[in-house]
Amino acid sequence: MSVIKGFFKKEIIAMLRSPVLMVAILIMPVVQMILLSGAITFQATNLRLVMQNAPNDTVMEQIYNRAIGTGFFVPVNIDNRSPIDAVQSGMADVAIIAPQSGLTKDLVRGSAEIQILIDSMNILKAHSIESYLRGIIMQTLLEYKQENVKPQINFNVRVLFNPQLNTKFFMVPSMVAVLVFLALLILISVSIAKEKETGTMETLISAPISKYDIVLGKVLPYVVVSFVVMLSIAIVGVIAFRVPFVGSQFMFLLSFLIFCVPASGIGVWLATYAHTQQQALLGLIIVAFLALMLSGAIISTENMPLVLRWISYINPLSHYSYLVRNIMLKGADWLYFWKNAVAMIGVGAVIWYLALRRFKTTL
């Protein structure tokens, strides 16, 4: 019993002497609980809605105003684009197209048809959109009263990009982004921490090479390994799970290279705070978990509170996961690509600046 008490006392003292471990054990769970309790929600909100209708179509205007008034939908200005182009480009999540003659006139005749175009890359969101709109439209029709007329309406719902609502079509592109991110973080941060733990980092520093040579020597091999990981996951997804790949292969590869800028920077930055491999893994788990939950790879970021949505905007994994999904399932255009690529490059530049500064002062 005395031996066990001695080990217990030793481990408690060692833990108290490690500020990194204390923060990870006592503070980070509280931070994660606060963030994730607001981030994890399966109720779809902030759904971007566009509508195409004839002038003076009062019933369609009532449907549109009711949809915006629920708080689930937000209006989107698409300029002169067609509704299907707006959904294709990612500007809108759903488009409602009324009959050319006008829904109000068709209802007076006795029946009408509304076309609904839904972006189904996120299956939970697609189900919510259809459910919300059916309820809103039917409620509007119940309030629509015309003497001796019983209006009937048919829904022509087109689920775009994933018509079968196959969960694998959503998960495989997300896993490509997530596993590439984890591979880069684990390989880079643990590799640098191992050099410190074994004492070989001092040998590298004393050699006639610059710190940039050391960092690049640690980063580039693992970028190549992560590239192999990315290709293998994508190929398995396309062959084994029948996930379509409709976009540009060059854009797909270029997005990986751009994502390596912020992702590898995070790995180096984490390693500058760790003196052992255990500390590197602990910091990696905390950062990777938060980045994953706030990336939109699993839970849609549009449903999160405004503060968490802003955090997701500076999360490089968020931009990469949306890019991979759009390229594979929709065939993203170059405007959408560069919008996300510039964000990743900007965040990566800041992370690398902080990492290299820290690398110099701690080694």
C-alpha positions as CSV (number, residue, x, y, z in Angstrom):
1,M,0.0,0.0,0.0
2,S,2.8,2.4,0.8
3,V,4.3,1.9,-2.7
4,I,0.9,2.7,-4.3
5,K,0.7,5.9,-2.1
6,G,4.2,6.9,-3.2
7,F,3.3,6.5,-6.9
8,F,0.0,8.4,-6.3
9,K,1.8,11.3,-4.6
10,K,4.5,11.3,-7.3
11,E,2.0,11.5,-10.2
12,I,-0.1,14.2,-8.5
13,I,3.0,16.3,-7.9
14,A,4.2,15.8,-11.5
15,M,0.8,16.8,-12.8
16,L,0.7,20.0,-10.7
17,R,4.2,20.9,-11.9
18,S,3.1,20.7,-15.6
19,P,1.0,23.8,-16.5
20,V,0.2,22.4,-20.0
21,L,-1.3,19.2,-18.4
22,M,-3.2,21.3,-15.8
23,V,-4.8,23.4,-18.5
24,A,-5.7,20.4,-20.6
25,I,-7.3,18.6,-17.6
26,L,-9.0,21.4,-15.8
27,I,-9.7,24.2,-18.2
28,M,-10.1,22.7,-21.7
29,P,-13.0,20.4,-20.8
30,V,-14.9,23.4,-19.6
31,V,-14.1,25.4,-22.7
32,Q,-15.1,22.5,-24.9
33,M,-18.4,22.1,-23.1
34,I,-19.2,25.8,-23.5
35,L,-18.3,25.8,-27.2
36,L,-19.8,22.5,-28.2
37,S,-23.0,22.9,-26.3
38,G,-23.7,25.9,-28.6
39,A,-22.2,24.3,-31.7
40,I,-23.8,20.9,-31.8
41,T,-27.4,21.3,-33.0
42,F,-29.3,19.3,-35.6
43,Q,-31.9,22.0,-36.2
44,A,-31.2,23.6,-39.6
45,T,-31.2,27.4,-39.6
46,N,-29.9,30.2,-41.7
47,L,-31.0,28.4,-44.9
48,R,-30.3,30.6,-47.9
49,L,-33.5,30.9,-49.9
50,V,-34.1,32.3,-53.4
51,M,-37.4,32.5,-55.2
52,Q,-38.5,33.0,-58.8
53,N,-42.0,34.2,-59.4
54,A,-44.2,36.2,-61.7
55,P,-44.9,39.9,-60.9
56,N,-47.9,40.5,-58.6
57,D,-48.0,36.9,-57.5
58,T,-49.4,37.5,-54.1
59,V,-49.5,33.9,-52.9
60,M,-45.8,33.3,-53.8
61,E,-45.0,36.6,-52.0
62,Q,-46.9,35.3,-48.9
63,I,-45.0,32.0,-49.0
64,Y,-41.6,33.8,-49.3
65,N,-42.4,36.3,-46.5
66,R,-43.7,33.5,-44.3
67,A,-40.5,31.4,-44.9
68,I,-38.2,34.4,-44.0
69,G,-40.4,35.2,-41.0
70,T,-39.9,31.8,-39.5
71,G,-36.2,32.5,-38.9
72,F,-35.2,29.3,-40.6
73,F,-34.5,30.9,-43.9
74,V,-32.6,34.0,-44.9
75,P,-32.9,35.9,-48.2
76,V,-30.1,35.8,-50.8
77,N,-29.4,38.3,-53.5
78,I,-28.3,36.4,-56.6
79,D,-28.3,39.4,-59.0
80,N,-29.2,38.1,-62.5
81,R,-28.4,34.5,-61.9
82,S,-31.0,31.8,-62.4
83,P,-32.1,29.9,-59.3
84,I,-30.4,26.6,-60.4
85,D,-27.2,28.5,-60.9
86,A,-27.5,30.0,-57.4
87,V,-27.8,26.5,-55.9
88,Q,-25.1,25.1,-58.1
89,S,-22.6,27.8,-57.1
90,G,-23.3,27.4,-53.4
91,M,-25.0,30.9,-53.1
92,A,-28.3,29.3,-52.1
93,D,-29.4,26.2,-50.3
94,V,-32.8,26.1,-51.8
95,A,-34.7,27.7,-54.7
96,I,-38.5,28.0,-55.1
97,I,-39.7,28.3,-58.7
98,A,-43.4,29.3,-59.3
99,P,-45.3,28.7,-62.5
100,Q,-44.6,31.2,-65.3
101,S,-48.2,32.3,-65.3
102,G,-48.1,32.9,-61.6
103,L,-49.1,30.7,-58.7
104,T,-52.1,32.9,-57.7
105,K,-53.6,32.6,-61.2
106,D,-53.1,28.8,-61.3
107,L,-54.7,28.4,-57.9
108,V,-57.8,30.3,-59.2
109,R,-58.0,27.7,-62.0
110,G,-58.0,24.9,-59.4
111,S,-54.5,23.5,-59.3
112,A,-50.9,24.5,-59.5
113,E,-47.3,23.2,-59.3
114,I,-44.3,24.6,-57.5
115,Q,-40.8,23.4,-58.2
116,I,-38.3,23.2,-55.3
117,L,-34.6,22.8,-55.9
118,I,-32.7,21.6,-52.9
119,D,-28.9,21.3,-52.4
120,S,-28.6,17.9,-50.7
121,M,-24.9,17.8,-50.0
122,N,-25.8,18.0,-46.3
123,I,-28.5,15.4,-45.9
124,L,-29.9,16.7,-42.5
125,K,-30.2,20.1,-44.0
126,A,-32.0,18.8,-47.1
127,H,-34.6,16.9,-45.1
128,S,-35.2,20.0,-43.0
129,I,-35.6,22.3,-46.0
130,E,-38.2,20.0,-47.6
131,S,-40.1,19.6,-44.3
132,Y,-40.1,23.3,-43.6
133,L,-41.2,24.4,-47.0
134,R,-44.0,21.9,-47.3
135,G,-45.4,23.1,-44.0
136,I,-45.1,26.8,-44.9
137,I,-46.7,26.3,-48.3
138,M,-49.6,24.2,-47.0
139,Q,-50.2,26.7,-44.2
140,T,-50.3,29.5,-46.7
141,L,-52.8,27.7,-48.9
142,L,-55.0,27.0,-45.9
143,E,-55.2,30.7,-45.3
144,Y,-55.9,31.3,-49.0
145,K,-59.6,31.7,-49.5
146,Q,-61.3,32.0,-52.9
147,E,-65.1,31.6,-53.3
148,N,-66.1,28.1,-54.7
149,V,-62.4,27.2,-55.2
150,K,-60.5,24.4,-53.5
151,P,-56.9,25.1,-54.4
152,Q,-54.7,22.1,-54.9
153,I,-50.9,22.3,-55.3
154,N,-48.3,19.7,-56.5
155,F,-44.7,19.8,-55.3
156,N,-42.0,19.1,-57.9
157,V,-39.1,18.6,-55.5
158,R,-35.7,18.1,-57.2
159,V,-32.9,17.0,-54.8
160,L,-29.7,18.1,-56.4
161,F,-26.2,16.6,-56.2
162,N,-27.3,13.7,-54.0
163,P,-30.8,12.7,-55.2
164,Q,-30.7,9.4,-53.2
165,L,-29.8,11.2,-50.0
166,N,-27.0,8.8,-49.5
167,T,-25.1,9.4,-46.3
168,K,-21.9,8.1,-47.7
169,F,-21.9,10.9,-50.4
170,F,-21.7,13.4,-47.5
171,M,-19.3,11.5,-45.2
172,V,-16.6,10.4,-47.7
173,P,-15.6,13.9,-48.8
174,S,-15.7,15.0,-45.1
175,M,-13.5,12.1,-44.1
176,V,-11.0,13.0,-46.9
177,A,-10.6,16.5,-45.3
178,V,-10.6,15.3,-41.7
179,L,-8.1,12.4,-42.1
180,V,-5.7,14.6,-44.1
181,F,-5.8,17.2,-41.3
182,L,-5.2,14.6,-38.6
183,A,-2.3,13.0,-40.6
184,L,-0.5,16.3,-41.0
185,L,-1.0,17.3,-37.4
186,I,0.1,13.9,-35.9
187,L,3.1,13.3,-38.1
188,I,4.5,16.8,-37.9
189,S,3.9,17.7,-34.2
190,V,5.0,14.2,-32.9
191,S,8.1,14.2,-35.1
192,I,9.3,17.5,-33.8
193,A,8.4,16.7,-30.2
194,K,10.3,13.4,-30.5
195,E,13.5,15.3,-31.6
196,K,13.2,17.4,-28.4
197,E,12.4,14.4,-26.2
198,T,15.4,12.4,-27.4
199,G,17.7,15.4,-27.3
200,T,18.6,15.3,-31.0
201,M,17.0,18.7,-31.6
202,E,20.1,20.3,-30.0
203,T,22.3,18.5,-32.5
204,L,20.2,19.8,-35.4
205,I,20.3,23.4,-34.1
206,S,24.1,23.2,-33.7
207,A,24.5,22.1,-37.3
208,P,25.3,24.7,-39.9
209,I,21.7,24.9,-41.1
210,S,18.9,27.4,-40.6
211,K,15.7,26.9,-38.7
212,Y,13.8,27.1,-42.0
213,D,15.8,24.1,-43.2
214,I,14.9,22.2,-40.1
215,V,11.2,23.0,-40.3
216,L,10.9,22.3,-44.1
217,G,12.8,19.0,-43.6
218,K,10.2,18.0,-41.0
219,V,7.2,19.2,-42.9
220,L,7.7,18.2,-46.6
221,P,8.1,14.4,-46.1
222,Y,4.8,14.3,-44.2
223,V,3.0,16.4,-46.8
224,V,3.9,13.7,-49.3
225,V,2.7,11.0,-46.9
226,S,-0.6,12.9,-46.4
227,F,-1.0,13.2,-50.1
228,V,-0.9,9.4,-50.4
229,V,-3.4,9.2,-47.6
230,M,-5.7,11.7,-49.4
231,L,-5.5,9.8,-52.7
232,S,-6.2,6.4,-51.1
233,I,-9.2,7.7,-49.2
234,A,-10.7,9.4,-52.3
235,I,-10.1,6.3,-54.5
236,V,-11.7,4.0,-51.9
237,G,-14.6,6.3,-51.6
238,V,-15.2,6.5,-55.3
239,I,-14.8,2.8,-56.0
240,A,-16.1,1.1,-52.9
241,F,-18.9,3.6,-52.0
242,R,-19.8,4.8,-55.5
243,V,-19.3,8.4,-54.5
244,P,-19.4,10.6,-57.6
245,F,-16.5,12.7,-58.6
246,V,-17.8,15.3,-61.0
247,G,-15.4,18.2,-60.5
248,S,-11.9,19.1,-61.7
249,Q,-9.1,16.7,-60.6
250,F,-6.6,19.5,-60.9
251,M,-8.7,21.7,-58.6
252,F,-8.9,18.8,-56.1
253,L,-5.1,18.3,-55.9
254,L,-4.5,22.1,-55.8
255,S,-6.9,22.4,-52.9
256,F,-4.9,19.8,-51.0
257,L,-1.7,21.7,-51.5
258,I,-3.2,24.9,-50.4
259,F,-4.7,23.3,-47.3
260,C,-1.2,21.9,-46.4
261,V,-0.1,25.5,-45.7
262,P,-2.3,26.2,-42.6
263,A,-2.5,22.5,-41.5
264,S,1.3,22.0,-41.4
265,G,1.7,25.4,-39.8
266,I,-0.7,24.2,-37.0
267,G,1.4,21.1,-36.6
268,V,4.6,23.1,-36.2
269,W,3.0,25.6,-33.9
270,L,1.7,22.8,-31.6
271,A,5.1,21.2,-31.5
272,T,6.7,24.4,-30.2
273,Y,4.7,24.1,-27.0
274,A,5.4,20.4,-26.5
275,H,8.6,19.0,-25.0
276,T,7.5,15.3,-25.2
277,Q,5.5,13.2,-27.6
278,Q,2.8,12.8,-24.9
279,Q,2.4,16.6,-24.6
280,A,2.2,16.9,-28.4
281,L,-0.5,14.2,-28.6
282,L,-2.5,15.9,-25.8
283,G,-2.4,19.3,-27.5
284,L,-3.2,17.7,-30.8
285,I,-6.3,16.0,-29.5
286,I,-7.6,19.3,-28.1
287,V,-7.0,21.4,-31.2
288,A,-8.1,18.7,-33.7
289,F,-11.3,18.0,-31.8
290,L,-12.3,21.7,-31.7
291,A,-11.3,22.2,-35.3
292,L,-13.4,19.2,-36.4
293,M,-16.5,20.2,-34.5
294,L,-16.3,23.8,-35.9
295,S,-15.5,22.8,-39.4
296,G,-18.9,21.8,-40.9
297,A,-17.4,18.4,-41.9
298,I,-20.0,16.7,-39.7
299,I,-22.2,19.4,-38.2
300,S,-23.3,22.3,-40.4
301,T,-21.8,25.6,-39.3
302,E,-24.8,27.5,-40.5
303,N,-26.7,26.2,-37.5
304,M,-24.2,27.5,-34.9
305,P,-24.4,30.8,-33.0
306,L,-22.8,33.8,-34.6
307,V,-19.6,33.8,-32.5
308,L,-18.9,30.1,-33.4
309,R,-19.7,30.8,-37.0
310,W,-17.0,33.5,-37.0
311,I,-14.6,31.0,-35.5
312,S,-15.5,28.5,-38.3
313,Y,-14.7,31.1,-40.9
314,I,-11.0,31.2,-39.7
315,N,-10.9,27.4,-39.4
316,P,-8.9,26.1,-42.4
317,L,-10.5,22.7,-42.0
318,S,-13.9,24.3,-42.6
319,H,-12.8,25.8,-45.9
320,Y,-11.1,22.6,-47.0
321,S,-14.0,20.3,-46.1
322,Y,-16.5,22.5,-48.0
323,L,-14.1,22.6,-51.0
324,V,-13.6,18.8,-51.2
325,R,-17.4,18.2,-50.9
326,N,-18.2,20.8,-53.6
327,I,-15.5,19.6,-56.0
328,M,-16.5,15.9,-55.7
329,L,-20.3,16.3,-55.7
330,K,-21.1,19.6,-57.5
331,G,-18.0,20.4,-59.6
332,A,-17.2,23.7,-57.9
333,D,-16.3,26.7,-60.1
334,W,-13.1,28.6,-59.8
335,L,-14.8,31.6,-58.1
336,Y,-15.9,29.3,-55.2
337,F,-12.5,27.7,-55.2
338,W,-10.5,30.9,-54.8
339,K,-12.8,32.3,-52.2
340,N,-11.9,29.4,-49.9
341,A,-8.3,29.1,-51.1
342,V,-7.5,32.7,-50.2
343,A,-9.0,32.2,-46.8
344,M,-6.8,29.2,-46.2
345,I,-3.7,31.0,-47.4
346,G,-4.4,34.0,-45.2
347,V,-4.9,31.9,-42.1
348,G,-1.9,29.8,-43.0
349,A,0.3,32.9,-43.3
350,V,-0.7,34.0,-39.8
351,I,-0.2,30.6,-38.3
352,W,3.2,30.1,-39.9
353,Y,4.4,33.5,-38.7
354,L,3.4,32.6,-35.1
355,A,4.9,29.1,-35.4
356,L,8.3,30.3,-36.7
357,R,8.5,33.0,-34.1
358,R,7.8,30.5,-31.4
359,F,10.2,28.0,-32.9
360,K,13.0,30.4,-32.7
361,T,12.4,31.4,-29.1
362,T,11.9,28.0,-27.7
363,L,14.5,25.8,-29.3
